[in-house]
Each structure stands twice: as C-alpha cells, then as structure tokens.
Amino acid sequence: MYETPSLHRDLIDGWLRLPRVGAVVVGTTPSLPWFVVDAADREVEPISRYLRDRMLGDASPETCRSYAYDLLRWFRVLWALDVGWEQVTEAEAVALVGWLRHARNPQRQRRRPGSPQAGSVNPKTGKPRLRAGYAPATIAHNLTVVHGFYAFHMHFGRGPVLNPVPENHARRAALSHRSPLETRAEHRRGRLRPKQAARQPRAMSDQQWQELFSQMRCTRDRALLSCYVSSGARASELLGVQLGDIDWTKGQLWVITKGTRARQPVPASPEALTHLATYLDEAGLPTDGVSVWRTRRGKPRPLTYWAARRIIQRAVEKLDSNWTLHDLRHTAATRMARDPALTLVEVQTILRHAHISTTELYTVVGLDDLVDKLAAHYSRPVQPTSWPTQYAADDIEAVFGGGQ
C-alpha cells in the first residue's frame, strides 16, 4: 500500500478547496463543440484530443460538455496537487474520489434559510432531497470519464504506464459474451467505485398530479405538463417540438430521441392536445424552425430546459414537495405499465427504452397502491388454522404441538 502524502489526505478529507481555475468553453467547430482551458485561458490540448475522438465516435454535444466538466474537475485536482497529467498514479484517483465524497457541491448551496436538511426524505413525495455533496452517480461517471481519457492516450503511447483508475475485471468477466436472455451475473464493485442504490420509479399519484397541475397559472404551462404526462417524452425532447411536429389527427408529437437522435412519434392525449391548441390560439403560431414552447415575457424566445424546470420548482415550493421535471416521465411510464390494456412491450415502444428490463421497473407496486386492499385485509376477521381432513389430529398435535 502506497503512503498517502499530506496534501492528498487533505484533499481526500475535503479540507482542501480545489482551485476555481480553468473553464469549459464553447467550441467553434463541429468536431469540438466544447473544450477546456486552464488558468491562463489556454486550451488543454490532451483533453481536446480525447473529446474530438469521442465526437468522432458519434457522441452528442451534450456528452462532450459533460465529459469536459468531469475532466476539468480532474485537472483541478492535479493542479492542486502539482502533478502533471502524464505522471499520475492511483493516488490521484483516490484523492479525486475522496474529495467528491466529502466536499460540498456548490450547486446544492443555494438553499433558503430554514429549508429542510439536505438528504432528508420529503414526507409528501417520499423522495429524498438532494444531498449536500456529490451523488454516487456523479462520482462513478467522473471515474469512468477519467479512465476513458487515459485509456485513449495510452493507446497512442502517451501518459502513464498504468491507468490511474483501477480496472474492474470482475465486471468485465460477468458482462462479456453474455446473451440478452441470460440473467445478469452478479459481480463486485470495482475499487473506488461508490455504492449506487437501485433505481426506483418516482411516479405521482393521481391526487399529487392534480395538486401539481392546479398550480399552473397559464395555458402554456398547463399544455406543457399535459403533454409531458401523457407522452412520457423526456424534457429536452418535448421542448424541441415545432409546429410541423404536431399530428392533430393521430394524436402524436414528433420528437428527436435523446439517444439515437432519430425523429420518432410519441402519443399525446386529447386533453393535452386541447390545452396545446388553446395555448397556440392565445400565443400565436410560431415561425418555421421555432419551438412551439416560447417565453411569455419580452420578445418570444424558445423555452429552455432551465426555464421549464423553474416552472416545476415554483409549483413544488408552494406545495412543499420536491417533484422534478423528469418525474412527469416516470408518472406517464407508471400509468402505462399498470394499464392492463397495454402490454409491457407496447409500453417499451412508447417510452423508447432500449431494454425491456428498464420498462419493468415501472411495474413495481408501492405500498400506497395497496391502501384499499390492506384496509379490506385488516377488516376481515382472523381465520382459524385448518388442516386437511386426511391428516389425523394426533399426528398434527405431535408435529406442530398442542397450540396448533
């Protein structure tokens, strides 16, 4: 076991603040839509090479941006420890994980005085609030990006001899040459990898949905939420819908799918289309190439994801809940999966899931769904124990005792 230097220990314990130097900058070429600059505003060329390679592999600009921020955090760790990216060892990866585990996430600091404690469970929704630090998924993603960054450079003979992020050989062995019909083999987590809880659907009950919907004060917001909860579309997908993407006859909206970026239809309920028609009649039709969802103040502009998220945030603040924009997709998926008239394969097609195992998550029955059945169960008298007539009473008493 290597000896941990004092500076590394301070970073692991979250006592050392990372230097707020460098930035992620918008690129000017399709091959590099985002890149990272250092404290002197110079492009970090090793990162740019890796991001270009990811873009050539058909990664989306959003993926490029996400990877750029992860690598900027990694290089800030190296700058704080005064270690060159070519000389890193596993000790620096340990320092990164330790800092992410104990440091406070600046995105979680904008809380009002008297607000609930970070990480606590909301009693109305049953959802945990965001923790003060970095989520396990963020840590795992950062390790994956750093591992890929060094695997790319090591392929061309650059960088350290060993990848600073430990390999998970058990996972590779469990997932290699596996048929989709086989049950996924269990494997240990890789070293430094955080424990991630199994994902659970975050669906609203009908009453919770009505409470949230009643907080919408304009036709645009009512139309937007109705389209979300009836189509099951992702937030960014629905916000890109244009006038030509609305099929009023078939009750469909055409969206650009997040993964494949293909143009595919999603359903829309008659109620959602009615709200949408009312909104367009009030706000006017958009021009060609412009989203139907536009701002209401000042010069009309396409509604961004952050503006749509703020619509939900204002409503949940009044309700003292913590629903998010993505929970509307979970609600739509849960409603469809529990409809006996729809098969699981049909729900998978509507939600555009790559694997049916993802769709199966929405078939889980929660305790709130069993309230009526439990009430009937508790109201029935306890049934006495009975035994089949072919068994003799003496034998039953000998095996189970006189109390039986």
BELGISUL-V718826 format. One record per pair of residues at least 12 apart in sequence whose C-alpha atoms are under 6 Angstrom apart, sorted by sequence separation. I is the first residue (numbers start at 1). GAP is how many residues later the second one is. If there is no record, write none. Layout:
I,GAP ; I,GAP
This chain:
24,12 ; 118,12 ; 119,12 ; 253,12 ; 23,13 ; 35,13 ; 118,13 ; 253,13 ; 23,14 ; 118,14 ; 252,14 ; 22,15 ; 252,15 ; 22,16 ; 171,16 ; 252,16 ; 309,16 ; 22,17 ; 170,17 ; 251,17 ; 21,18 ; 147,18 ; 237,18 ; 237,19 ; 32,20 ; 31,21 ; 168,22 ; 108,24 ; 337,26 ; 104,28 ; 105,28 ; 334,28 ; 104,29 ; 105,29 ; 103,30 ; 34,31 ; 100,34 ; 231,35 ; 231,36 ; 231,37 ; 230,38 ; 230,39 ; 227,45 ; 226,46 ; 242,48 ; 223,49 ; 242,49 ; 241,50 ; 242,50 ; 240,51 ; 223,52 ; 223,53 ; 136,58 ; 220,59 ; 219,60 ; 70,72 ; 86,73 ; 87,73 ; 86,74 ; 90,74 ; 89,75 ; 12,83 ; 11,84 ; 14,85 ; 12,86 ; 8,87 ; 12,87 ; 11,88 ; 14,88 ; 14,89 ; 232,97 ; 229,99 ; 215,100 ; 232,100 ; 230,102 ; 229,103 ; 202,125 ; 203,127 ; 204,127 ; 202,128 ; 203,128 ; 201,129 ; 201,161
